Amino acid sequence: MSEIVEIIDNLEHKLQKLLSKMDQLEQQSVRLKHELEKTQGIVEKQSQEMNALKQKCESLKMANSLLGSEENKRDTKLKINSLIREIDYCIAQLAD
């Protein structure tokens, strides 16, 4: 009979350890979820900043080429030609 009591006590002790570990893991899971949300917010903010900087860089390249910079002159001419074609298309649509 005492063996059964020991087995039950041992089982209760292991169950308590298991429940304690489960609580720790749940707390860790919640903490990691919050950390992930925070990190995703930071990544989204940096992505938006990066896109804004890319647009600013393109604008600066365009301005430099308009001012006579030889580096981006071809790109600027292509962009201007593209804009002229779009304007011509719009005028043609309005004329119809």
Backbone hydrogen bonds, N-H to C=O, Kabsch-Sander energy under -0.5 kcal/mol:
donor,donor_aa,acceptor,acceptor_aa,energy
5,V,1,M,-1.8
6,E,2,S,-2.3
7,I,3,E,-2.5
8,I,4,I,-2.6
9,D,5,V,-2.8
10,N,6,E,-2.9
11,L,7,I,-2.6
12,E,8,I,-2.8
13,H,9,D,-2.6
14,K,10,N,-2.4
15,L,11,L,-2.4
16,Q,12,E,-2.5
17,K,13,H,-2.2
18,L,14,K,-2.4
19,L,15,L,-2.6
20,S,16,Q,-2.5
21,K,17,K,-2.6
22,M,18,L,-2.3
23,D,19,L,-2.3
24,Q,20,S,-2.2
25,L,21,K,-2.5
26,E,22,M,-2.2
27,Q,23,D,-2.4
28,Q,24,Q,-2.4
29,S,25,L,-2.3
30,V,26,E,-2.3
31,R,27,Q,-2.4
32,L,28,Q,-2.7
33,K,29,S,-2.3
34,H,30,V,-2.2
35,E,31,R,-2.3
36,L,32,L,-2.5
37,E,33,K,-2.4
38,K,34,H,-2.4
39,T,35,E,-2.5
40,Q,36,L,-2.7
41,G,37,E,-2.0
42,I,38,K,-2.0
43,V,39,T,-2.6
44,E,40,Q,-2.4
45,K,41,G,-2.4
46,Q,42,I,-2.6
47,S,43,V,-2.3
48,Q,44,E,-2.2
49,E,45,K,-2.4
50,M,46,Q,-2.5
51,N,47,S,-2.3
52,A,48,Q,-2.3
53,L,49,E,-2.4
54,K,50,M,-2.3
55,Q,51,N,-2.3
56,K,52,A,-2.3
57,C,53,L,-2.5
58,E,54,K,-2.4
59,S,55,Q,-2.3
60,L,56,K,-2.4
61,K,57,C,-2.5
62,M,58,E,-2.4
63,A,59,S,-2.5
64,N,60,L,-2.6
65,S,61,K,-2.3
66,L,62,M,-2.0
67,L,63,A,-1.6
68,G,65,S,-0.9
69,S,64,N,-2.7
73,K,70,E,-0.6
76,T,72,N,-2.3
77,K,73,K,-2.5
78,L,74,R,-2.4
79,K,75,D,-2.3
80,I,76,T,-2.8
81,N,77,K,-2.6
82,S,78,L,-2.2
83,L,79,K,-2.4
84,I,80,I,-2.5
85,R,81,N,-2.4
86,E,82,S,-2.0
87,I,83,L,-2.4
88,D,84,I,-2.8
89,Y,85,R,-2.4
90,C,86,E,-2.3
91,I,87,I,-2.6
92,A,88,D,-2.5
93,Q,89,Y,-2.2
94,L,90,C,-2.2
95,A,91,I,-2.1
96,D,92,A,-1.1
